[in-house]
Amino acid sequence: MSGLAMPAPDRKTLARRDEIVEDMRVIVPGEGVVAAETAMRAFESDGLTAYRQLPLVVVLPQTVRQVARILRYCSDRNIRVVPRGAGTSLSGGALPLQDAVLLVMSRFNRILDIDYVNRAVTAQPGVTNLGITDAVRHEGFYYAPDPSSQIACSIGGNVAENSGGVHCLKYGLTANNLLGVEMVLMNGEVVRLGGKHLDAEGYDLMGVVTGSEGLLGVVTEVTVRILKAPETARAVLLGFPSNEQAGQCVADIIGAGIVPGGMEMMDRPAIRAAEDFVHAGYPLDVEALLIVELDGPEAEVDHLIAAVEAIAARNGSTTCRVSQSEEERLAFWAGRKAAFPAVGRISPDYYCMDGTIPRKELPKVLAGMRELSEKYGLAVANVFHAGDGNLHPLILYDANRPGELERAEAFGADILRLCVRVGGVLTGEHGVGVEKRDLRPSAGRGAGGPHQRGDGHRCGGVDPRPGGGAPGGNPRNRHHGDAHRRGGRTGGERALRLGAVAPQVGEPQRPGSFPARRGGHAGFRGGHRGGSGDPFHGVDARGHHCLTGDRRLRPATGVDPAVADGGGAAGARSAGRGHPGDRAGPARRSGRDRRA
């Protein structure tokens, strides 16, 4: 499974590289084109760094017109395009192709409008997730989705991956907080979806774009909803003698009708690693730790805390601490958000999984993971978005030991199969990317080899050629964004069939002909989602980071892999040195340089 097969590059395109580079310099003058091999090394992978490959050329546009011209140019000449945001993807969503233009949206980094009356912010896709909150914090507002990599991941990538975060249980994912997007289709047409209103008329095209991993276009503008900061927010730290008791406590809290602002779970290895790293005051004599945050009016928060304490006591909690200050509350969360880099201090490499299960199945899945850990001889540290059943097991291994990477991948694949068996899905918030392409046939049907292509696969990248196929599959994934042509139709053509009216190249369409919403940036990837029962249709998207052993891509004919990240949340396989992204899929990472 570790040998990710990529399509053979188009020799005609490679032969025209010098010409393409010069044309890109005309479209994007100045320092917007990176063509030297050494300079392109910074873009050879995203957060999943086990797989690396240099692109044909790197282009960093600054205007919508430039994006439109680049896509039109590539479409007319049958050149593949891989969009990229902040590169924090964990599922290989921005993995470059040897014969593809890498379209990097990081220079789209301005906040365009702040509307406090309508509680909306319009920003370019390269603005960081945390950057939106920082821009409105002084007025008592914030942006709710908070991936662990929020300091680095871009809002465009959040849209592509449908990112969530620790507070998505109560406030929703990106999809629940996104109002509109402006996006450029593969043929260079600019369209608008949504606007500063909650519900647009006609088809829910925003629902199609959000979390599509760039399937339909490159987002150049995003409009999101901001919220008023709650009057009171307090966190409760709960320790349990077993993971099963903690899992049952989660189910009982939700069953009691309590909707916490956030509810996270960590097991003993993750607790010890986080405490040694952050010194948040976590108890070290427990097997499982829950962080439950309640927010709202002070009287309501006090009532809910008492109810949560009672439920925890019935489930055998041995530790119960309630934050007494804002600093203490933030310290509780600091340990959780630093769990990924913390684990990197105790293992040379780790492989971060992403799957989603029904909450009631948490004890069963935890027991199943212990058995798998013994089977493969590899330790696992668990960090969960417990409230919505999104699991992030961290498989610890050493890529320098022969065979350990392969065992880690097999271990991770079995965890995802376990998630599906109990009624869950293969991904939660890290996207599909190239990481989980190959797992779906075997997970969904009990058949198929590591590179089998099956109906409903999501894969590949933007291939402007008629009938351009999508790549096979690899077993890890989350939510991110790309566009691709399949069966002779481009994502743009598909969108137009739904009612879009094509404006002139470089001229944004005004609300009216195309239900408007502005948004993050979707990259062009390929393939399509399957119908009902597709285990790729996951729950949410957050964007965490992990990495694993270093591997170089090997070509393989018959597969079209153009992947795109949309702005910061999906990652290609990672080697030992990556950064946590914000969304789904098994990711790997080395012991250094990790964000949670």
MARDO-974493 format. One record per atom (N, C-alpha, C, O, CB): y, x, z. Coordinates in steps of 0.2 Angstrom, whole numbers, plus 5000, padded with zeros to 4 digits. Atoms other than C-alpha are relative to their C-alpha. Glycine has a CB too. Layout:
N
YXZ...
This chain:
596
499450045000500050005000500650045000501250024998500049955006499549955000501150155003500350024993500850054993499950065004499849985006501150194985500449954996500049924991499450034996499750055003502450074979500150014992500450064990500749995003500049995007502250054960500749974997500849914998499449974996499350025003503950044950499950004992499450034990500650045002500150005008504150004931500250064997500650105000500449944998499849955004504250134919500750004997500849944995499550024994499350015002506050174914500049994992499550014989500450065002499950015007506650124897500350064997500850084998500549944999499849945003506750274887500650004995501050054995499450034996499450005004508050214875500650005004501150025002500049934996499450004995509250174890500150075002500750105003499949965005500049934997508850354897500450044995500850094996499450035002499849965005509250424880500849994999501150044996499749994993499350015001510950344880500450015006501049995007500149924998499749994993511450394898500750034999501250005002499650055004499349975000512950504893500549954997501149944999500050064995499650055003513650364882500249955005500749925006499749974994499950054995513450234896500450035005500949995007499349985003499649974995514250354909500750004997501249985001499850075002499350005002515750374898500349934999500949925001500050034993499850075001515850184894500249985007500749945008499549964997499850024993515850154913500650035003501050005006499450025005499449974998517250274916500649974996501149974999500050084998499550045004518250174903500149945004500749925005499949994993499950064996517950014913500250015007500749975009499349965000499849984993518150094930500350075000499950125002499449995005499749945000519350234929500150045007500050005012500750004996499949974994519750364942499350035003498950064999500349965005500649984996518350404955499549955001499149955005500250035007500450065000517450244952499350014997498949964998500349944998500749985003515950324943499750065003500150115003500150004992500349944997514750444951499450014996498949974995499849995008500549995004513650524939499650075001499050084999500250014993500349934998513250704946499449995005499449945009500550045003500650014996511450714953500150015008499949975012499550054998499949994993512050784970500449955003500249935009500350075001499650054998513350654972499649935001499849895005500649994996500350065000512150514968499450005006499249945007499749994994500550004995510950564982500249965006499749935009499950075003499850054995511950464994499849934999499849895004500750005001500250065002511350314985499349994998499149944995500549974994500750005002509550354982499649955003499049945001499750075000500450054996508950224995500449965004501049985004499450045004499650044995509550095007499650015006499450065008500049924998500349994993508950065025499350015000499150045005500249945004500749995000507150075020499950064996499850064990499649944997499949945004507150255015499350044998499450094996500450055004500749975002505250295013500050014992499750054990499449965002500049995008505650264994500750024998501249985000499749934997499349985003507050354985499950014993499450044990500250065004500049995008507550364967500750004998501149965000499649954997499350005003509150414958500149954995499649934991500150074998499950055005509950284948500250034993500350094993500649955002499749975006510550304930500750025001500950084999500049944994499349984998512350304936500249955006500049905006500550004994499750054995513350234951500749984998501150034996500050045007499350035002514850124948500349965006499949925009500049964994499750034994516050074962500649964997501249994997500250055005499450045003517249934954500449985006500249985012499749944997499550024995518749874963500349934999500649905003500650055001499750075002519249714954499449964997498949984995500550014995500450055003518349554949499950014992499350014989500249935001500049995007518749594931499550064998499250064993500750014997500549945001517849764932499349985001498950004997500250065005500750024999516349684939499749964994499249974992499949965006500250045006516349554925499950044994499450034990500549954999500149955006516549694912499450045000499050054995500650044999500649964999515149794919499449964998498949984995500050035007500650045001513949654919499949974993499449974990500049945005500050025007514449594902499750064995499350054991500749974998500249955004514249764895499250025001498950034996500450075003500749984999512549794903499549944997499049954994499850005007500450065003511949614897499950014993499450004990500349945002500049995007512449654879499650054998499350054992500750014998500449945002511549814879499350015003499050065003500450065001500750004996509949774889499950055005499450095005499550004994500049954995510349884903499949975007500349925008500750055000500150034994509749844920500550025005500950075005499350025003499549994995510849824935499749995007499449945008500649954999500250014993510549844954500650005004500950055005499550065002499450004995511949784965499850025007499350025009500349925001500149974993512149864982500749995004501249995002499950084999499450014995513249824997500150065005500250125003499949945004500049954995513249925013499450055000499450105004500249985007500649965000511449985010499650005007499350045008500250074999500350014994510849925027499449964999499049945004500449975005500650045001509449825019499450035003499350095002499949984993500649974997507749845027499449984996498850004997499949975007500650025004506649775013500050034993499650014989500049935000499949975007507149884998500449964995500249964989499350014997499650055005508349754991500550044996500750014991500449955004499549965004509549894985499750064997500050114996500650015004500349945002508250014979500250024992500149974988499250005000499849995007508950104963499450014995498850024997500450065000500549995006508050114946500350064996500950074995499949944996499849945004508050264935500449984994500850024992499450044998499750025006508650164920500549955002500749914997499549984995499650054998509850054930500750025002500750075005499749955005499349994997511750044934499949985007499849925008500549974995499950024993511950044953500749985001501250025001499850065004499450034999513349924956500250005007499949955011500149934996499850004993514149964973500649975001501149984998500050085002499550054999515249834980500450025007500849985009499849935001499749984994515949944995500850005000501150005005499750065002499250005001517749954988500349935000500949935001500150034994499750074999517949764989500049995008499649965011499549954997500050004992518449785008500649975003500849995008499950075002499450034997519949675011499949935002499549894999500650004995500050074997520149515021500649974996501249994996500150005007499550035004521149405009500449945003501049935001499749974994499650064998521649255019499749985007499149985008500049944996500250034994521549195037500349935002500949935002500150055006499750074999521749005040499849975007499249955007499849964994500250024994521748965058499949925001499549895004500450035006500050075000522148785055499349974998499049925001500649974996500750025002520548755045499450045002498950035000500150004992500549964997519648885054499550044995498950034995499549965005500449975005519148985039500350074998500950084999500149964994499849935002519249175033499750014993499150004992499850055006500249985007519149225015500150085000500650115001500449974995500049935000518649405013499650034994499249994991499650035006500449975005517949525000499350025002499250035009500350064997500749994997516049565001499950065003499450075007499549994994500149944997516249735007500350015007500250065011500350064996499750004993517149685023499450005005498949965004500549945001500650004995515949715038500049945004500549905005500150065005500150064996515249575048500550005006500849955008499349995002499650004994516149635064500750004998501249985002499850065004499350005002517749665054500349935000500949935001500050034993499750075000517949475052500249985007500849955009499549954997499950024993517849445071500650045003501050025006499450025005499449964998519049595074500749984998501249985001499950074998499450035003520349515063500249945003500849925002499949994992499850064997520349355072500050005008500149955011499649944997500150004993519949405090500649995004500649955009499750075002499450004996521749415096500249925000500649915005500550044996499850075000521949225092499449965004499549905004500149974993500550034997520349185102499549974996499149924998500349945004500650035005519149155087499550064999499750125001500449984993500549955002517649245081499549974995499549914993499550025006500550025005516249245067499450005004499250055006500150044994500650004996514649185075499450044998499150085002499849935000500649965002513249265065500150085002500650115000499850004992499949944998513049435073499350054999499050065004500250005007500649965000511649545066500150075004500650095005499950024992499949944996511249705076500450054996500750105000499350025002499749955004511949805062500749984998501050004993499650024994499450035002513549705062500650054999501150044996500249955005499549955000514649865064500050034993500550054991499950055005500049965006514049925047499849954994500149964989499550055000500250055005513249775037500649964997501149955001499549955002499450045003514449685025499949934999499349914999500150034993500150075000514749505024499749984993499449934993500749975000500450025007514149505005499350015001498949974999500350054995500749994999512549575011499749945005499149925004499850075003500250054995512449445025499949934996499449904997500649985005500150065005512649305011499350014996498949964996500649994995500649995004511249385001499449995004498949975001500150074997500650004996510049395015500049945005499549935008500050065004499950054995510649245025499950025007499450005010499549944998500149964994510849355040500149955006500549905005500450065000499950044994510749285058500350055005500950075005499449975002499849964994510849385074499849975006499449925006500850015000500250034994510549355092500349945002500049905006500150055005499750074998511649205093499949954995500349904995500850015001500150055005511049115078499649945002499649894999499650034994500450054997509949005089500449945001500249884999499750025007499550064999511448895093500549994995500749944993500450015007499450015005512748935080499750014993500250014988500550055002500250005007511648955065500050074996500350124999500349954996500049945004511349085051500650004996501149964997499450004996499450005005512549135037500149944997500649924996499950064996500050065004512048985028500449945004500749905001499349974998499750054996512748875042500750015002501149975004499749995007499349984999514448965043500350034994500950054994500050065005499749985006514749005025500349934996500049884996499550034995499650065003516048885016500050014992500049964989500650005003500049995007516148964999500050074997500050125001500749974997500049945003515949104987500350004993500349954989499350035000499849995007516649174971499550054997499350105001500750034999500549955003515249264960500150014993500349964989499349975002500049985007515049344944499350004997498850035000500350074998500650005003513549304933499850064996500350104994499949934996500249945004512549424923500350014993500450064991499250004999499750005006513449374907500850015001501150014996499949944996499349994999515149414915500449945002501049955003500350034994499650064998515649234919500150005007499750025011499649944997499850014993516549204935500049935002500349894999500750035001500150074998516149044945500250005007500150055011499449974999499950014993516648974962499649945002499549894999500849985001500450054996515548874974500349995006500550035010499350035000499850014993516148784989500850015000501150014995499750035005499349994998517848804997500149995008499650005011500449954996499850004993518748775014499849935002500149905007500750015001500350074998517748605016499350015001498950064999500149954995500749994998516048585024499549984995499050014994499949965006500550035004515148485011500349994993500849954992499749935002499850015007515448504992499649954997499049934998499950074996500350055004515048364980499450034995499550094994500549964996500549985005513548374968499450045003499350045009500350054995500649964997512048494970500250055005500850085005499750044994499949954995511948614985499950074997499450104999499649985006500049945003512248764975500150065005499850115004500450014994500049954995512748864990499450015003499250075005500649985005500749994997511048834997499650044996499150074999499749935002500449965004510348914982500250075000499850115000500049974993499749935000511449064982499950045007499750095007500750004999500149964993511349105001499350015001498849975001500349955005500749984999509849205005499650014994499050034994499649955004500449995007509349224986499950074998499650094993500449964995500149935001509449414987500350024993500050064990499350025001499749985007510649424972499749974994499849994989500050075000500450025006509549324961500549974995500349974989499549945002499550045004511049224954500650034998500950014993500149945003499349975002512549344953500250045005499950055011500549944999499749964996513649464961500649975004501149955000500250074997499550034996514749394975500650045001500550105003499749975007499449965000516549454974500549975005501050005007500350004993499550024995517349344987499649955005499249915002500649964997500350044995516749255003500549965005500949995007499550045004499650044996517449115013499549975006499049945004500449944997500550024994516649085031500449965005501049965005499750075003499750044994516948975046500150045006499650085007499649945001499949974993517649045062500049955005500249905004500650055000500050044994517448975079500450025006500650085006499349995002499649984994518448965095499550035005499050005006500449945002500549964995517749085108499949955006500449915008500450065003500250044994516848985122500450015006500650075007499350005001499649994994517748955138499650045005499950095008500149935004500449964995516349035148499350024996499049984993499849965006500649975003514849145143499750045005500050095007500150034993500349964995513549215155499350014998499049964994500049965007500749985002511849295152499650015006499850035012500050074996500449994995510349285163499450054998499150044992499749935002500549955001509049425164499449985004499449985010500350075002500650034997507249365167499550054999499350074993499949934998500649955001505749485170499449965002499449925007500150065005500650035000503949425169499450055001499550104998499949954995500649954999502249505174499650004994499250054993499649985006500450005006501549465157500449974994500949934995499449965000499750035006502149425139499949934999500349894997499850044994500150075001501249265139500449955004500649905002499249995001499550034995502249205154500749994997501049944997500050035007499350005003503849255145500049954994500549914993500250074998500050045006503349165129499949935002500349894999499450024996500050074997502949005139500649985002500849925002499449995005499450024998504549015147500549984995500949934995500350065004499650025006505449015130499949934998500349904996499950064995500250075002504448865125500349955004500549895002499350004999499850054995504848775141500849995000501049935001499850025007499350005000506748815140500249954994500649914994500350064999499850045006506848745122499749935001500149884999499750034994500250074999505748595127500449965005500349905004499350015003499550044995506948545141500649984997501049955000500150055006499450025003508248525128500650045001501250034999500249935002499549954999509248675132500150044994499650074992499950055007499949965006510048765117500450065002501050065002500349964995499649944998510548945123500450024994500250024989499650055003499749975005511849035114499650064997499750074991500750035003500549955003510549175112499450005005499549995011500350074999500649994996508749205119499650054997499350044992499749935001500449945003507949375116499550025005499550015011500550064999500549984996506349445122499850074998499850094992499449964999500249935001505749625124499450015004499349995010500650055002500649984996504049695130500150075003500650105002499450004996499949944995503749845142500250064996500750094998499450015003499849945003503849985129500850004997501150044998499650014994499350015002505549915122500450005005501050035005500049934996499550004994506249885139500150075002500750095004499649965006499949934997505950065145500450044995500850084997499350035001499749965004506550135129500849985000501250035000499849994993499350035000508150025129500450035007501050055006500149934999499649984993508550065148500150075000500650095002499549985005499849935001508350255145500550024996500950074997499350034998499449985005509550245131500649975001501150015000499749974993499450034998510850125137500249995007500849995009500049934997499950014992510650105156500349945001500849935004500450065003499750064999510949925155499849965007500049915008499849954994500250034994510049895172499449954999499349915003500649965003500650035001508449825165499550015005499450075007499750014993500649994996506949805177499550044997499350024991499849945004500549965003505649935174499349985002498850015000500150075001500650024997504249845184499749944997499349915000500050005007500350065003503949705172499750014993499950064990500649954999500349995007502949675156500449974995500449994989499349975000499650035005504149565147500749985003500849975009499749944998499350014998506049535148500349954995500349954989500450065000499650055003507049385143500850005001501050015007499849935001499350004999508949385140500249934997500149914991500450054996499950075002509549205140500849995001501050005007499649945004499350004999511449175137500249924999500049894994500450044994499850075001512249005140500850005000501150045003499849965007499350005000514048965135500349934999499949884998500250044993499750065000515248825135500549995006500750045009499549945000499650014994516348745149499650025007499050025007500149925001500349974994516048825166499549965004499049985006500650035005500550054996515248675175499449994996498849994999500449935001500650015003514048655161499650065000498950065001500149984992500449944999513548835161499750015006499150035007500550064998500350004994513248835179499449965001498949985004500549985006500550054999512148685178499450034996498850024998500249934997500549975005511148765163499750065003499050075002500250014993500349944997510948925172499549985006498950015006500550055003500550024995510148835187499449974997498849985000500449955005500650035004508948745175499650054998499050054998500249954995500449945003508448905167499650045005499150065005500550054996500349964995508148995183499449965003498949995005500550015006500550044998507048845189499450014995498850014998500249935001500549995005506048855173499650075000499050075000500249984993500249935000505849045174499550005006499050045006500550055000500450004994505249025192499349974999498849995002500449975006500750045001503848895187499650054996499050044996500249944997500449965005503249025174499950075003499750125000500450014994500149944997503149165187500450064999500250125000499350024998499549955001504749265184500050045007500050015012500649984998500049964994504849415196500750035001500950065006499550055000499349975001506649465191500549944998500349914992500150064996499550045003508149355189500750025002500950025008499949925003499349974999509949425187500549964996500349954990500050074999499550035004511449325181500650045000500950075005500249935004499449965001512949415174500649985004500749925004500250014993499450024995514449415186500750024996501250004999499950035006499349985004515749485173499850004993499250014991500250075003500150005007516049495155499750074998499350084993500750004996500349935001515649685156499250005001498950034997500350055004500750004998513949655164499649964994499149984992499949965006500350045006513549515150499950054994499450054991500449944999500049965005513949635137499550065000499250084996500750034998500549944999512849775145499349974999498950014996500150025007500750035001511349655145499950004992499350024990500049935002500150005007511649635126500050074997499650084992500549964997500049935003511949815123499350035000499250074995500550055004500749975000510249865128499549974995499250004991499749995007500450035005509449735117500250024993499850044989500149925000499849985006510549785102499850074998499850094992500749984999500149935001510149965104499250015001499050075001500350045006500749995000508249935105499750044995499250084996499649935000500349975005507849995088500250085000499750125000500349984993499949934999508750165090499750035006499550095006500850025000500349984994508050175107499350024999499050075002500149955006500749995002506250165101500050064996499550104996499749944996500149945004506650305089500050065004499950115001500650004995500049954995506850415104499350025002499250075005500550005005500749994997505050395109499450014995498950024996499849945005500549995005504150405092500450034994500950014992499749934998499749975006504450515077500249954994500749964991499550054997499850065005504450355066499849945003499349935007499650024993500350064998504250175068500149954994500549964989500449975006500050045006503950035056500249935003499849905007499349994996499850064998504949875059499849944996500049944990500850005001500250065003504149715055500549945000501049945005499349985002499650064999504949545052499649944998499449934992500750014995500350075001504049375053500249955004500549965009499250025000499850064996504249205060499549955001499149944997500649964996500550044998503149095069500249945004500849945007499550045005499950054995503148925079500150035007499650075009499549944999499949974993503848965096499449995005499250035009500649965003500650014996502248885104499550054999499050065003499849934999500649955001501149015096500250075002499850125001499950004992499849934998502049165103499550035005499350095003500750005004500549974996500749195117499450024996499250084997499849965006500649985004499349195104500250064996499750104995499849934996499949955005500249305092500150075004499950125001500749994996500049944996500649435106499350025002499250085001500449985006500749984998498849435111499750034994499350084994499649945002500349985006498349455093500350074998499950114995500249964994499749935001499549605091499750055004499650115002500850005001500349954995498749695106499350024997499250084997499949975007500749995003497049675097500150054994499750104993499649944999499949965006497749745081500250075002500150124998500649974996499849944998498549885090499450055002499450115000500550005007500649964999496849945097499650014994499350074993499649965005500449995006496049925080500350054996499950104994500149934996499749955005497350035071500150065004500350125001500649974997499949944996497550155086500850025000500950085000499650064997499349995000499450135085500449965005500249905006500349994993499750044995500650075099500549964996500749974990500450055005499550055002501849935096500549985005500349965011499749944996499450024996503549895104500249934997500449934991500550055001499850065003504049715102500749985003500949985009499549945003499350024999505849645101500049934996499949934990500650054998500150075003505949455097500749965001501049975006499549965003499650064999507249325093499649945002499549904998500449994993500550044998506249225104500249924999499749884998499950015008499850075001507249065103499849964994499749904993500749995001500250035006506849035085499450034997499350034991500650014995500649985002505249125084500050064995499550074991499649954997499949955005505849275073499750075004500150095009500750014998500349944997504749435078500250064996500250064990499349995000499849935003505249615075499550055004499850095008500750025001500449954997503749715081500150074997500250084991499249994998499949935002504049905080499450045001499250065006500650035004500649975000502449995075500250085000500550104996499649994994499849934998502550175082499550054996498950044997500150025007500449965003501850315071500350074998500950075000499749974994499749935003502050495064499850014993499350024991499750065005500150005007502250505046499850074998499550084992500749994996500249935001501850695047499250005001498950054999500450055004500750004999500050645052499749974994499849914993499849975007500350035006498950615037499749935002499349935006499550044997500350064999498550435036500349955004500249895004499350005002499750044996499650365049500549954997500549894999500450045005499550045004500950295037499649944997499849884998500350034995500450055003499550195028499749965006499749905005499450044996500250044994498850135045500549955002500449905004499750045006499450044998500550075050500149944995500349894998500650055001499950055005500749985034499549945000499649885000500050034993500550044999499049905036500149955006499949895006499350035000499950044994499449855054500549954999500549895001500250055005499550055001501049775049499849944995500049894996500650044996500250065004500249675035499649955003499649895002499650034994500550054996498949605047500549965005500349915006499550045004499650044995500349555059500349944996500449894998500650055003499850065004501149455045499549954998499749894997500450034993500550045001499549385040499849955006499749895005499350034998500150044994499349325058500649955001500449905003500050055006499550055000501049245057499949944996500049894998500750044998500150065005500549145042499449965003499549905002499850034993500650044998498849095050500249955006499949905006499550055003499850054995499749015065500649954998500949925002500350045006499550055002500948915054500750034999501249994998500149955004499449975002502349045051500150024993499850004989500150065005499949975006503049145037500150075000500150105005500749974997500149925000503049325031500750035001500750095002499850024993499349964999504949355033500449955004500449895004500350014993499550044997506349295044500750014998501149974996499950025008499349995002507949385041500150074997500750094995500450005006500049935003507549555033500049994992500050044989499550055003500150015008507249485015499450024998498950045002500650044997500749985003505849515003500150064997499650114998499849944995499949935003506549654993499350024996499049984993500150055005500649975003505149764986499550015005498950025004500150074996500549984994504349785003499549955001498949975002500449995006500650054999503349615004499849974993499449924994500349955004500250025007503049594985499349995000499049934998500250044995500750005001501249634986499649965005499049945004499750075000500450034995500749545002499949924999499449905001500450015007500150075000501049364997499449974997499149935000500649984996500650035003499549334986499450005005499049955006499750044994500550004995498349395000500149965006499749935009499950075002499850044994499349315014499949924998499749885002500650025002500050075001499549155005499349974997499249914998500549984995500650035003497849134996499450045002498950025000500150014992500649964998496749265004499750044994499150064995499549955002500249965005496649364988500550044997501150034999499749964994499549965003497549494978500050075003500050085009500649975000499949934998497749684978500750015002501149975001499750044995499349984998499249774984500550004995501149994997500050075002499550015005500149764967499949944996500149944990500050064996500150065004499549594961500649965000501049955005499449965003499550055001500849484954499849935000499249924997500450024993500250074999500749304958500649954999501149974999499749995006499450055001501749144954500450005007500150005012499749934998499650014994503149124966500250075003500650075008499749965005499749944997503449314969500750014999501049994994499650064996499349985001505149374972500050074999499650115003500449985006500149935001505349544965500550024995500949984992499350024998499649975005506249654953500750015001500950005006499849974994499349995000508049674949500349974994500049934990500250075000499750035006509249624936499850034994500050084992500850005001500249985007508449634919500349964995500149904995499350015000499650045005509649574906499649984994499849944990500650034998500350015006508349574893499649934999499349915005499550054998500450065001507549414886499350015002499050055000500149974993500750004998505949374894499850065005499250075006499650014994500149944996506149524906499649985006499849935009500750035002500550024995504749514919500350035007500750065007499450024999499949984993504849534938499450055002498950045000500149945004500549954998503949674947499449965004499549905006500350055004500650034996502349644957500249995007500749965008499450055000499850024994502449644975499850065005499350095004499749945002500149964994502449744991500049965006500449925006500450065000500050044994502149685008500550005005500349995011499450015003499550014995503749675017500649974997500849984992500250065003499550045003505249565015500549975005500349955011499849964995499650044996506749475022500549964996500249934990500550045004499550035004508349385015500550044998500950075001500249945004499549965003509449465003500249974993499949924991499950075000499850035006510249434986500050044994500250104993500649985001500049975007509949474967500049954995499949894996499550055000500150045006509949404950499650034995499650094994500749984997500449975005508749424936499849954995499949894996499350025004500150045005508249364920499249994999498950045000500250034993500750015000506449294919499949944995500249894994499849975007500150055005505649204904500549984995500549934993499849935004499550005005507049234893500749965003501149954999499849964994499450034997508349154905500350045005500050065010499949935002499749974994509649234916500249965005500249905005500650044997499750044994510249184933500649964998500749915000500150055006499450035003511849144924499949944996500249894997500550054996500250055004511049034912499749945004499849885003499550024995500250054995510148944926500549965004500549905004499550045005499450034997511748914935500449954996500649904998500450065003499750055005512548844920499749944999500049894998500250044994500450065001511148724918500149955005500149895004499350024999499850054994511648654935500749974999500949945004499950045006499450035000513348614929500650055000501250025000500149955005499449955000514448774929500350004993500049994988499850075002499649995006515848784916500250075000500650095005500649955000499949935000516048964911500750014998501049994993499650034994499349985002517849034912500050064996499450094995500450015007499949945004518449184903499850065004499950055011500750014997500249944996517849354908500550025004501150035002499750054995499549974996518749414923500549955003500949965007500450054997499550054997519649244927499649955004499249915001500349974994500450054996518949154942500149934998500749914997500250025007499950075002518648974939500249965006500049985012499349974998499750044995519548854950499649945002499249924998500749984998500450064998518748714960500149954995500649934993500149985007500050055005518248574949499449994996499049954997500650004996500650015004516948604937499450035003498850025001500150044993500549974997515848714948500149995008500650025010499950074998499950014993515548654966500250075003499850125003499449975004499749944998516548794975499850025007499849985012500750004999500149974994516148904989500050084999499850104994499349995004500049935001516549084991499550045003499350015009500750035001500549974996515349214997499950074999500250114995499549974999500249935000514549375000499850024994499949994989499450015005500149995007513849464986499250014999498950045002500350064998500750015001512149424979499950064995500350074990499849944997500249955005511349564969499549974995499349924996499750065004500550035005510249544954499350035002499250095002500250024993500749984999508449554958499649974996499949944991499849995008500450035005507049474949499549955003499549955009499750044995500550054998505749344950500349945003500949925002499650035006499850074997505849174959499649995006499050015007500049954994500450024995505249094974499549944998499649914993500549975006500550055001503748984974500149945003500749935006499350035002499950074998503548804978499949995007499950045011499649954996500150014993503148724994499450045003498950054999499949925001500649964997502048825006500150074998499750115001499449984997499949935001502748985000500250045006500750025009500650014994499949964993502649105015500750045000500950065005499550045002499449965001504249195008500649955003501149985005500250024993499550054997505249035013500150015007499749975011500049934997500049994993505749095030500549975003500849925001500150075001499650044995506749045044500750035000501249994999499850015007499349985000508249155045500150084998499650114995500350005006499949935003509049325041500550045005501050015006500350004994499649974996509749445053500250074998500850094998499750015007499949935002509649625047500050055005500550085007500750004997500149944996508949755058499850064997499650054991499549985006500249945004508549925054499450045003499350045009500550055000500549964998507050035054499850054994500050034989499449965003500149965006506350175044499350035001498950025006500550064999500749985000504750265040499950074996500450094994499549964998500149945004503950415031500350014993500349954990499350015000499749995006504750485016499550004994499050044994500450075000500450005006503950444999500449994994500949964994499549945001499650005007504550464981499649954996499049934997500050074997500250065004504350324969499550034994499750084992500549964997500449985005502950344956500049944995500049884996499350015002499950065005503150244939499349974999498850005000500250034994500650045002501950114934500249954995500749914996499749965006499850045005502050014918499849935002499449915006499650024994500250074999502049824917500449975006500349915007499349995001499650034994503249794932500750014999500950074997499850035007499249995000505149764932500350005007500349945009500249954995499850004994505849814948500850005002500950015007499850065003499349994998507749804948500149955006500149895005500449974994499850044994508249754965500750015002501050055000499650035006499350004999509849714972500149985007499849945010500549964996499950024993510549704990500649965001500649935006500150065003499550054998512149604989500450025005500949985006499749945001499549984995513049695002499850025007500350025011500549955000500249974994512149755016499649975004499749945010500650015004500550034996510649685023499350014998498850005002500149935001500749995001509049725014499950074998500350104995499849954994500149935001508249885013499450024996498949994997500050045006500649975003507049985002499650035005499950055011500250044994500449964995505650075011500450055003500750095000499450024997499749954997506250185023499650065003499050055005500449985006500449944998505750365028500250015007500349965011500250064995499949994993506050445044500850005002500950025007499750065002499350004998507950435044500449954998500949964994500350074997499650065002508750265041500449975005500450005011499549954997499650044995509850145049499849935000499649914994500850014998500250074999509549975055500449954996501049964996500049975007499750055004510049835043500149945003500149945010499749994993499950074997510349655046499549954997499849904995500749995000500450055002508949555041499350014999499150045004500249984994500750014999507049545038499650054997499850104994499949944997500549965003505549625033499850065004500250095008500250024993500249944996504549775040500450054997500450074991499250014998499649945002505649925039499750055004499450055010500749985002500249944997505250095044500650045002501150044999499550044996499549964999506250215052499850065004499250075007500549975004500249944997506250395059500349995007500749955009500250064996499750004993506650435077500750015001501050005006499650055004499349984999508450485073500449954996500249914992500150074997499550045003509950395068499849934999499849914993500150034993500250075001509550215071500549965004500749975009499349995003499650054997510550065075499549945001499049934997500649984996500550064999509649905082500349944996500049894996500049995007
